[in-house]
Amino acid sequence: MAKIFITGINGFVGSHLLKEYKDDEVFGLVKSGTDDSGLGEDVTTFRGDILDQEGMKKIIGDIRPDIVFHLAALTSPAESLKNPTDTINNNIQGQINILEALRQNTLFGTKNLVVSSAEVYGDVSEKDLPISEETMLLPNTPYAVSKVAQDFLGYQYFIAYGIKSIRVRPFNHIGPGQAPVFVVSTFAKQIALIEKGRQEKKIKVGNLETKRDFTDVRDVVRAYRLLMEKGKEGDVYNIGSGISYKISDVLDALLSFSTEHIEIERDEELIRQTDIKELRCDISKIHNLTGWSPEIKLEQSLRDTLDYWRNNV
């Protein structure tokens, strides 16, 4: 039985990752003021903040985990454009504190997952699609810059100190429980509210012409687990589906699951000036190493996300 430590365990990805380790001893970091009531009794939680360096050192030193998944972060590119300082400080300092806790507690046998993002690649030209791990990094939001830093800190601590970091660059992941600041979840939540008569039969949208590579969060956490088992320390892996979908088609699919007639209204305030035209993942590296590929189809992910909001609005 391994000791697993997950920061942000009560978040979208953390709550799904927890299910991958139901036969192990799981510990989780929960930010003060957030709800962890849905985690169940088979996890030991600690209240704290990734920005508290001494606190992280003590928690990780007390647990002495075999595997660390650092998931706690500010995750919205759009919000980072409004408040770059918080995003940069939180994500970079938080990552340093986790890596320093491992180093200062001499946990050189502990594997840790450093979660970067496909956003680090920026607006890739069509000729360079699909995006491999060798694609140039051209971050165009403060969030993406913070993820480049986290990514390279994982590599630097591996090279300098032998900390067993495995880095991932996940593309857009979706599914039940995702916060409604992200495109699929906000569409689904609004449809659920409209169905219950709590919102006007209208959805405001930004740019529907961009294309994104969507993977179900349940497939993503399965990839995380496999990489902890088979990933090469110090290396980096893209995680995605290998297929890109136009946002307008995703919205049309969600609308087709509802019997309500819903209007679409473009809102200029939702348009990102630094928006990326298309993200599409080359998954050959992780697939060749672990055999992983997505199993849950997009339609199922969309239905499950909509049903989640129907039960939670």
N, C-alpha and C positions, 0 to 999 in steps of 0.2 A: 504493500500500500504506500503510494507516494504522497508526499506533502505538497499541495498545490496552493499557491497564493495568487489571488486575482485582485488587482486594484479596479475600482469601478464595478464591483461584482453585481451590484443591483441595477446597473445600466442595461441598455439594449443588448449589447453583445455579451456582457458578463453573465447576465441571467441565462442566456442560451449556452454559453461555455460551461457553466456550472453543471449542466446535464451531461456533458461529455465525461465528467469525472465523478460520477455518482458512486463508484466503487473505491474512491480514494479519500484521503483526509484533506478537506478543502477549507481554506481560510480566505477571508475576503476583507478588503478595505471598503468601508462605506463612508462617504462624506457626511459630516455632521449636518443635520437638518434634512437629510433625504430619507426616503422610506425604504426599509429593507424587509418589510413584513412578508413579502412573497417568496423569500428565499428558502423557507422551510427550516427544519431543525438539524439537517445534516451538514451544516456549514457553521464555522466559527467566525464571527465578524468582529472587526475592530473599527471604531469610529476614529476618523483622522483626516488629514489633508496631505496630499502629495507634495505640497509646498513646505511642509514642516520637515526639514531635513533630519533633525534629531528624532522626531517621532517615527519617521520611516526607518531610520537606522535601528531603533529599539524594536519596532514591530517585527521587522524582517530578522533581526538578530534573535528574538525570542522564538520565532517559528522555525527558523533555519529550513526554509522550504527546498524541495528538490527542483521545483519548477515555479517560475514567476511569470505571470501574464500581466503586463502593464497596459491596462485598457483605459484608465481614467485620463480624460483629456477634454479640452474644448474642441468640438468637432465640426463646427459649421464654417465653411469658407465665406459665406455671405456675412455672417456675424463678425468674422474677423476683419472684414473691410470696414465695419463700423467701429470696432474696438480692437485695433491691432495689438495694443500694449498688453491687454489681459491674455489674449491668445498666445502671444510670443512668450510672455513670462510664465504662464501656467504650463504650457506644453514642454518648453525647454527645461525650465527649472525642475519640473516634476520628474522628467526623465533622468536628469542628473541625480536627483535625490535617490531614485531607485537604484541606479547603477552604483552610486557611492555607498549605499547601504549594503550592497552585495560585496563591494571591495573592502569596506571597513570591517565587515563581519567575516572576512576571509572565506566567503562562500564561492570559491572558485570552481566547485563542482556543480553549482546550481545553474541550470539553463534558464534563460529569460527571453521572452518574446518582446521585441521592440516593434511597435505598430506604427509604421509610416502610412503612406497613402498614395494612391494613383495620382492625386492632385499634384504631386511633386513633378510630374512630367510636363505639366502646363498644356499649352495649346499645340499639340503635336500635328505636324503636317500630314496630309492624307497618305503621302508616299511612305511615311514611317509607321503606318498602322499595319498590323496590330503592334502594341507596345510591349517590347521585351524589357528585361532588366538592364539591358545595355543602352536603352534609349536615353538621350541627353535629358538632364533635369533642368527644367525651366519654370520654376514655381512662380505663379502670378497672383497669389494672395498671401497675406500674412499667415494664414493657416497652413498653406503649402510650404512656406518658408520654415515654419516651426516644425513641420514634419520632415523636411530635409535635415534639419538640425538633429531631431530625435534619431533618425535613420543613421546619420554619420556618427553620432555619439555612441550608438550601439557598436558600430564598427571600431571606433577609436578605443573604447574600453576593452574590446576583444584583443586588438593589436597591442595595446599598451600594458594591459594588466591580466590578460587571459580570461576575462569575464566571458562566459559562454552565451553570447548574444546571437539570436537568430532574428533576422529582420524580415518584415513582410510589408508589401505595398498592396493592400487590398483595394480593389475597385469598388464601385458603389454596391453596398449591400443593403438589403431590404428584408422586411418580414414583420411578423406580429411583435408589437411592443416598441417599435421605433418612434422616436420623438417627431412631432409634426412640423419640425422646422425643415425636414427633408421632403423632397418633391413627392414621392409616392405616398408617404404617410400623410402629408398634408392634403393631398387629393382625396385619399381614402377617408380621412376624418371628416372632411367637408361633405362628402357624399353621405356618410353616416348621419351627420347632423341634419342634412336636408331631408333624409328619409324619416327622421323623427320630428320634422316640422320645426326645427330649432335654428335653421338658417334659410335665408332666401335661396330660391332655386337657381343659384348662380355661383360659379367658381371663378375666382380671379387667378390669372396665370401670368407667368413671365414668358420667357423664350421657349416655345414648344418645338423649335427646330433642332435643338442640340440633341446629340445622341450619346447614350450612356450604356455601359456594360454593367448589368445588374446581376447580382448573385444573392441567393437566399442566405440569410444570416446563419441558418442551421448547417448549410454547406460550408460557410466560412469558418465556423468554429471547429468543424470536423477537419478542415485543412490545418488550422492552428494546432490541433492535437497531433496530427500526423507529422507536422514539421518538428514538434518537440521530440517525437520519436525518431525521425529519420533525417531531419534537416542538418545541413552542414554548418557548424558553428562559425560565425562571422559572415555568413553568406546572406543574400537577400532573395526574396521570392515574391513574384506577382501572384495575386489571387483574384480570379475573375471567371467569367463564363466563356469568354472568347467571342461573344456576340454583342453587338451594340444595337440599341433600340431607340428610335426617335421618341422624345418625350410625348409628342402628340399621340403616338400610337399607344403608349402606356396609358395615357389618360382615356383614350377611346375604349380601351379594354376594361378599365375600371368602371366607366360609365355604362358599359354594356351589361355589367353585373347588377345594375340597379333598374328598377321599373320607373323611376322618376325621370321626367324630362328636365335636364339641367343645362343651363346656358353657360357659355364660356366667355369670359370678359378679360381682355388683355390689360394688365396693370403695369405701367412703365416703371413703377417703383420696385417691381420684382425682377427687373432686368439687371443682370450683373454686367458691368462694363468689361470685366475681365473674363467673361464666360468662355469656356472651352467648347469648341465645336463638336468634338467627338473623342470619347475614350473607349478603346477596345483593347482587351488584354490578350497577350500571348501567354498561355498557361503551360507551354510545353516543358518549362523547367521543373515546376512542381509536379506536373503529371509524370514526367519521366523518372523523377526521384521517388515519389510516393505512390503513384497510381491514382492520385486524387483527380477527380473532375466533378463538376456540379451534378447533383442528382435531382434536385427539385426544379421543375419547370417554372418559367416566369408566370404563367397563368395561375399556378397554384400559389405562388408567393403573393400575387396580387389579391387573390381571393382570401387568403389567410389574413392579410393585412386589413382588408376591408371588414372581414368578420370580427377581427380584434376590435376595431373602432366601433362597430355596431354593438359590441358588448361593453364598451367602455366610454360611451358619451351619454 
